[in-house]
Amino acid sequence: MNGKHIQKLGFEKRAIKLALDAANLREDAGASRSEVLDELQAVQNNPTGYLSGGVYAELAAELHEQDQQVVSRQSAKLRDTPLPYRVWGEDLIDPGAHDQMDVAMRLPISRAGALMPDAHVGYGLPIGGVLATENAVIPYGVGVDIGCSMMLSVLPMAPGALGTEEARSLLMKHTRFGAGVAFEKRDRQDHEVLHDPAWKEQPLLRHLHPKAAEQIGTSGSGNHFVEFGTLTLKEADLGLEAGEYLAVLSHSGSRGFGAQVAGHFTGLAQKMHPTLDRTAQKLAWLPLDTHEGEAYWQAMNLAGRYALANHEQIHGRLARALGVKPGAQISNSHNLAWKQRHGGRELIVHRKGATPAEEGRLGLIPGSMADPGFVVRGRGVEAALNSASHGAGRQLGRKAAANTLAKKDVQSYLQGRGITLIGGGIDEAPQAYKRIEDVIARQNDLVDIVAQFQPRVVRMDTGSEDI
């Protein structure tokens, strides 16, 4: 038996040597050449049947791996043209966001999509993009800040009952912002999410747990904020009478924990699809029926719960300091993937900067540090995959805002609206964002307005250039 006999069977690369080694062992054991060739053909036709052991196990493993690579290359081929998808607020969306959504809709796993009026360019899926896939999850379709979310607490106090200086003092004492920051050890609080069994089920999560426990109840940088303001409820709703209330609104996520989960699993997804077109590499996916897909799904949902725990501690600290209990509390994640039925089948709906808006579901759509935010109730529009915008959306990137906006103009804008700002960089100036009123107007078929929140005292991390 020699290599030429093996090649005639169609073996290639490393499999030729493995087949020859196995064939020689079989011939040494007394098998005839024709018997060995028949056996090799059988292994080639069904390698999985020989993986459990025996003289052909190593060859079977190599052939199985080659088969998997072929399947991966085939499944990673993009569609020639994107699937159709609905767009809300077409006139507000830059071409780059459209281009990114088009690539996402060419993925072989994509089944439906939508673009919200706050959409702008992101990594992989655009911010404001909603994408439904079949049996697959895209780490960058969820985003780096997994579980990034909103929470509103309506307090049983009149807006004027809390003075500006007292509000400032409370925010300085009970909130923390920035990369790597944490409360002093004596001031940290426990939370049930830190005892979730999922932390122990993956080496990555075990590694990340100590830092997550250290940073619980804090916020990151960028557009994360905690603010006191006035909630105006024109009609009785939320279990409250119509009127004006003091309220706390926060925007926060899963800190460095979520970012490391995103980076780790994106790397695994890209290795799983090495031939994926360059334009779609940040949209590499993990099949949910693989170990990697199941692990990401578990880690993603844990990060989502952790993000909401951060909000709970922020709001709890402020309410206790004021000696009150919230009369109503609303929260929603807007960087997550959900299992959702669409068109009669279960799909994975990625919302990267989009608010869940199933019929009757409450959600929060903030404006900027100086502009109003809104409590909304979803209308369950199937074409939007039951989604709405997650905010106003950027119209200037961070560098563009820092390079083009004048500090005096931003300060004048804040003063004109009675905003007291703690921290905050010019890259987060109100002028860097689309007008929230325009964004809301473009999606009045997706949500109904329940209440309006006007910020008054705002705390954020310091930016590249303070305002």
WOFENDA-V304523 format. One record per residue. N is the residue number from 1. RES is the residue in one small letter. PSI is psi in degrees with one decimal (* if undefined). NEAR is the number of other ideal C-beta (glycine too) atoms within 8 Angstrom. Layout:
N_RES_PSI_NEAR + N_RES_PSI_NEAR
This chain:
1_m_131.0_9 + 2_n_178.7_6 + 3_g_-30.7_7 + 4_k_-38.7_6 + 5_h_-38.5_11 + 6_i_-43.4_14 + 7_q_-35.0_10 + 8_k_-24.6_6 + 9_l_-9.9_11 + 10_g_7.3_6 + 11_f_152.0_10 + 12_e_165.6_6 + 13_k_-137.6_5 + 14_r_-24.7_6 + 15_a_-28.6_12 + 16_i_-47.8_12 + 17_k_-43.6_7 + 18_l_-39.3_11 + 19_a_-40.8_14 + 20_l_-42.5_12 + 21_d_-44.7_8 + 22_a_-40.1_13 + 23_a_-42.5_13 + 24_n_-38.5_9 + 25_l_-39.8_9 + 26_r_-39.7_12 + 27_e_-38.4_12 + 28_d_-28.4_6 + 29_a_-0.7_6 + 30_g_2.2_4 + 31_a_145.4_8 + 32_s_163.0_6 + 33_r_-43.7_8 + 34_s_-36.7_6 + 35_e_-43.4_9 + 36_v_-42.2_13 + 37_l_-39.4_10 + 38_d_-40.4_8 + 39_e_-41.8_11 + 40_l_-38.6_16 + 41_q_-38.5_9 + 42_a_-41.2_9 + 43_v_-41.6_15 + 44_q_-38.5_10 + 45_n_-29.9_5 + 46_n_70.7_7 + 47_p_-32.0_13 + 48_t_-24.6_7 + 49_g_-10.0_8 + 50_y_10.5_12 + 51_l_-22.3_9 + 52_s_-16.9_5 + 53_g_175.5_3 + 54_g_179.2_6 + 55_v_-23.7_6 + 56_y_6.2_11 + 57_a_-43.6_11 + 58_e_-39.8_8 + 59_l_-43.6_15 + 60_a_-40.2_14 + 61_a_-41.1_10 + 62_e_-43.9_11 + 63_l_-38.5_12 + 64_h_-42.2_11 + 65_e_-41.7_8 + 66_q_-40.3_10 + 67_d_-41.9_9 + 68_q_-38.3_8 + 69_q_-38.2_8 + 70_v_-44.8_8 + 71_v_-41.2_8 + 72_s_-44.0_12 + 73_r_-40.2_9 + 74_q_-43.4_7 + 75_s_-19.9_8 + 76_a_-2.6_11 + 77_k_128.0_6 + 78_l_151.9_10 + 79_r_154.0_9 + 80_d_-35.5_4 + 81_t_150.3_4 + 82_p_148.0_11 + 83_l_149.7_10 + 84_p_149.5_4 + 85_y_153.4_11 + 86_r_149.4_7 + 87_v_131.3_9 + 88_w_132.4_13 + 89_g_43.3_15 + 90_e_-40.6_6 + 91_d_-11.7_4 + 92_l_-5.5_12 + 93_i_132.2_13 + 94_d_154.8_7 + 95_p_-31.6_5 + 96_g_-37.3_9 + 97_a_-39.1_17 + 98_h_-44.5_11 + 99_d_-43.4_8 + 100_q_-39.6_14 + 101_m_-36.7_16 + 102_d_-43.3_9 + 103_v_-43.4_13 + 104_a_-36.6_17 + 105_m_-2.6_14 + 106_r_-8.1_13 + 107_l_141.1_13 + 108_p_-19.9_8 + 109_i_-10.8_9 + 110_s_142.9_13 + 111_r_-27.6_10 + 112_a_161.0_12 + 113_g_170.1_14 + 114_a_154.7_14 + 115_l_124.9_16 + 116_m_160.7_19 + 117_p_-14.5_15 + 118_d_8.5_16 + 119_a_141.4_16 + 120_h_172.0_14 + 121_v_136.9_8 + 122_g_-157.0_13 + 123_y_119.8_6 + 124_g_-108.0_11 + 125_l_137.7_15 + 126_p_151.5_14 + 127_i_133.2_14 + 128_g_6.7_17 + 129_g_141.9_21 + 130_v_126.1_15 + 131_l_127.9_15 + 132_a_127.2_15 + 133_t_164.3_16 + 134_e_121.0_9 + 135_n_35.2_8 + 136_a_146.2_12 + 137_v_138.7_16 + 138_i_110.3_17 + 139_p_-43.2_14 + 140_y_-4.6_14 + 141_g_-21.7_17 + 142_v_-40.6_14 + 143_g_170.2_14 + 144_v_-42.2_9 + 145_d_78.5_13 + 146_i_134.8_19 + 147_g_8.0_17 + 148_c_133.3_14 + 149_s_173.9_16 + 150_m_151.7_15 + 151_m_139.9_16 + 152_l_130.3_16 + 153_s_122.9_12 + 154_v_120.3_14 + 155_l_147.8_13 + 156_p_58.8_8 + 157_m_147.5_10 + 158_a_146.5_7 + 159_p_-37.4_11 + 160_g_-6.2_4 + 161_a_-16.3_6 + 162_l_114.4_10 + 163_g_161.6_5 + 164_t_-45.4_8 + 165_e_-37.4_6 + 166_e_-41.0_8 + 167_a_-43.1_13 + 168_r_-45.7_11 + 169_s_-41.8_8 + 170_l_-42.2_12 + 171_l_-38.8_15 + 172_m_-36.9_9 + 173_k_-35.6_7 + 174_h_4.2_9 + 175_t_153.8_13 + 176_r_142.7_9 + 177_f_150.2_13 + 178_g_160.0_9 + 179_a_127.8_6 + 180_g_-3.2_6 + 181_v_158.1_8 + 182_a_162.6_9 + 183_f_154.6_9 + 184_e_147.8_6 + 185_k_-40.0_5 + 186_r_-20.0_4 + 187_d_-1.2_6 + 188_r_149.9_12 + 189_q_149.9_9 + 190_d_161.8_5 + 191_h_147.2_10 + 192_e_-26.9_7 + 193_v_-26.7_10 + 194_l_-12.2_12 + 195_h_13.4_5 + 196_d_131.9_9 + 197_p_-22.4_5 + 198_a_-29.2_11 + 199_w_-29.9_11 + 200_k_-3.2_6 + 201_e_-5.5_7 + 202_q_138.0_9 + 203_p_-40.2_5 + 204_l_-44.9_11 + 205_l_-37.3_13 + 206_r_-40.1_9 + 207_h_-36.7_6 + 208_l_-13.7_12 + 209_h_-46.6_10 + 210_p_-42.5_6 + 211_k_-39.4_10 + 212_a_-40.5_12 + 213_a_-35.2_9 + 214_e_-36.7_8 + 215_q_3.8_13 + 216_i_136.5_15 + 217_g_12.5_13 + 218_t_173.8_14 + 219_s_158.5_15 + 220_g_-155.3_13 + 221_s_-154.3_9 + 222_g_-126.9_6 + 223_n_15.1_7 + 224_h_143.7_12 + 225_f_161.5_12 + 226_v_132.7_14 + 227_e_145.2_14 + 228_f_144.5_12 + 229_g_-170.8_14 + 230_t_124.0_11 + 231_l_124.9_14 + 232_t_118.6_10 + 233_l_107.1_15 + 234_k_-27.8_5 + 235_e_155.0_5 + 236_a_129.7_6 + 237_d_172.8_8 + 238_l_19.3_11 + 239_g_16.1_5 + 240_l_155.3_12 + 241_e_157.5_5 + 242_a_147.7_7 + 243_g_-168.9_7 + 244_e_137.9_8 + 245_y_150.5_15 + 246_l_136.4_14 + 247_a_157.6_13 + 248_v_129.9_15 + 249_l_133.9_16 + 250_s_149.6_14 + 251_h_114.2_12 + 252_s_170.3_15 + 253_g_-147.1_15 + 254_s_14.6_15 + 255_r_-154.6_13 + 256_g_-22.9_10 + 257_f_-53.8_13 + 258_g_-38.2_17 + 259_a_-40.2_12 + 260_q_-35.1_10 + 261_v_-44.9_17 + 262_a_-46.4_15 + 263_g_-42.5_9 + 264_h_-49.2_9 + 265_f_-26.2_14 + 266_t_-41.1_12 + 267_g_-43.2_8 + 268_l_-40.9_11 + 269_a_-39.9_14 + 270_q_-35.3_11 + 271_k_-30.9_7 + 272_m_-24.1_11 + 273_h_68.2_12 + 274_p_-20.6_7 + 275_t_6.9_6 + 276_l_136.5_11 + 277_d_142.1_7 + 278_r_-37.3_5 + 279_t_-18.0_5 + 280_a_10.7_13 + 281_q_-31.8_9 + 282_k_1.8_8 + 283_l_19.6_14 + 284_a_142.0_15 + 285_w_165.3_13 + 286_l_119.5_16 + 287_p_136.2_9 + 288_l_-19.4_11 + 289_d_19.3_6 + 290_t_162.2_9 + 291_h_-42.4_5 + 292_e_-41.7_12 + 293_g_-43.0_13 + 294_e_-38.9_10 + 295_a_-42.3_11 + 296_y_-43.2_14 + 297_w_-41.9_11 + 298_q_-46.2_11 + 299_a_-39.7_15 + 300_m_-47.1_16 + 301_n_-33.4_10 + 302_l_-42.5_13 + 303_a_-37.4_14 + 304_g_-42.7_14 + 305_r_-37.7_11 + 306_y_-41.4_16 + 307_a_-44.8_18 + 308_l_-30.7_13 + 309_a_-37.2_14 + 310_n_-45.4_16 + 311_h_-44.8_14 + 312_e_-40.2_10 + 313_q_-39.4_12 + 314_i_-50.7_17 + 315_h_-36.9_14 + 316_g_-42.8_8 + 317_r_-46.5_12 + 318_l_-40.9_15 + 319_a_-42.6_13 + 320_r_-38.7_7 + 321_a_-30.9_9 + 322_l_-7.9_10 + 323_g_31.2_4 + 324_v_166.5_8 + 325_k_137.2_5 + 326_p_139.6_11 + 327_g_-22.9_9 + 328_a_149.6_10 + 329_q_132.8_9 + 330_i_141.8_12 + 331_s_155.5_11 + 332_n_145.7_12 + 333_s_149.4_13 + 334_h_12.3_13 + 335_n_83.4_14 + 336_l_168.4_13 + 337_a_141.8_12 + 338_w_148.0_8 + 339_k_125.2_6 + 340_q_141.0_11 + 341_r_132.7_6 + 342_h_127.3_12 + 343_g_29.3_6 + 344_g_5.5_4 + 345_r_158.6_7 + 346_e_127.0_5 + 347_l_166.0_14 + 348_i_112.5_14 + 349_v_113.5_15 + 350_h_126.5_16 + 351_r_106.7_16 + 352_k_92.0_17 + 353_g_50.3_17 + 354_a_142.4_14 + 355_t_130.6_15 + 356_p_132.7_14 + 357_a_47.1_16 + 358_e_159.4_8 + 359_e_123.1_7 + 360_g_-7.5_6 + 361_r_133.0_11 + 362_l_145.5_11 + 363_g_173.9_16 + 364_l_128.4_16 + 365_i_100.9_15 + 366_p_162.8_13 + 367_g_-119.7_11 + 368_s_-170.9_12 + 369_m_-15.4_15 + 370_a_-10.9_11 + 371_d_158.1_13 + 372_p_156.3_9 + 373_g_170.5_13 + 374_f_138.9_14 + 375_v_127.7_16 + 376_v_159.6_15 + 377_r_124.2_11 + 378_g_151.7_16 + 379_r_-1.0_10 + 380_g_49.2_9 + 381_v_115.4_9 + 382_e_-38.1_7 + 383_a_-23.9_6 + 384_a_10.0_14 + 385_l_39.7_13 + 386_n_51.8_14 + 387_s_165.2_14 + 388_a_179.3_15 + 389_s_163.0_18 + 390_h_-1.9_14 + 391_g_-157.0_13 + 392_a_-33.4_14 + 393_g_141.7_17 + 394_r_142.2_10 + 395_q_-12.3_7 + 396_l_131.4_10 + 397_g_168.7_6 + 398_r_-46.0_9 + 399_k_-41.8_7 + 400_a_-40.4_9 + 401_a_-45.2_15 + 402_a_-32.0_12 + 403_n_-21.8_5 + 404_t_-23.7_6 + 405_l_136.3_12 + 406_a_134.0_5 + 407_k_-39.9_9 + 408_k_-33.3_6 + 409_d_-39.1_9 + 410_v_-44.7_14 + 411_q_-39.3_9 + 412_s_-39.7_8 + 413_y_-45.7_12 + 414_l_-44.4_13 + 415_q_-38.1_8 + 416_g_-20.8_6 + 417_r_8.5_8 + 418_g_33.4_6 + 419_i_129.3_12 + 420_t_119.7_10 + 421_l_130.9_10 + 422_i_117.5_11 + 423_g_-146.5_11 + 424_g_132.4_13 + 425_g_163.8_14 + 426_i_-21.7_14 + 427_d_-12.1_12 + 428_e_15.1_13 + 429_a_150.3_13 + 430_p_-34.5_12 + 431_q_-13.2_10 + 432_a_-8.7_14 + 433_y_156.1_14 + 434_k_157.7_12 + 435_r_121.8_8 + 436_i_-32.5_17 + 437_e_-36.3_6 + 438_d_-42.0_11 + 439_v_-44.1_18 + 440_i_-41.0_12 + 441_a_-29.8_7 + 442_r_-5.3_10 + 443_q_30.1_14 + 444_n_-8.1_8 + 445_d_-9.3_5 + 446_l_-31.5_12 + 447_v_157.2_14 + 448_d_141.3_7 + 449_i_128.2_9 + 450_v_-43.1_11 + 451_a_162.7_12 + 452_q_138.9_10 + 453_f_126.0_16 + 454_q_115.2_8 + 455_p_152.2_15 + 456_r_-49.8_14 + 457_v_118.7_14 + 458_v_132.6_15 + 459_r_134.2_12 + 460_m_171.5_17 + 461_d_158.3_13 + 462_t_145.7_8 + 463_g_-171.2_14 + 464_s_-30.3_7 + 465_e_116.2_9 + 466_d_151.3_8 + 467_i_*_12
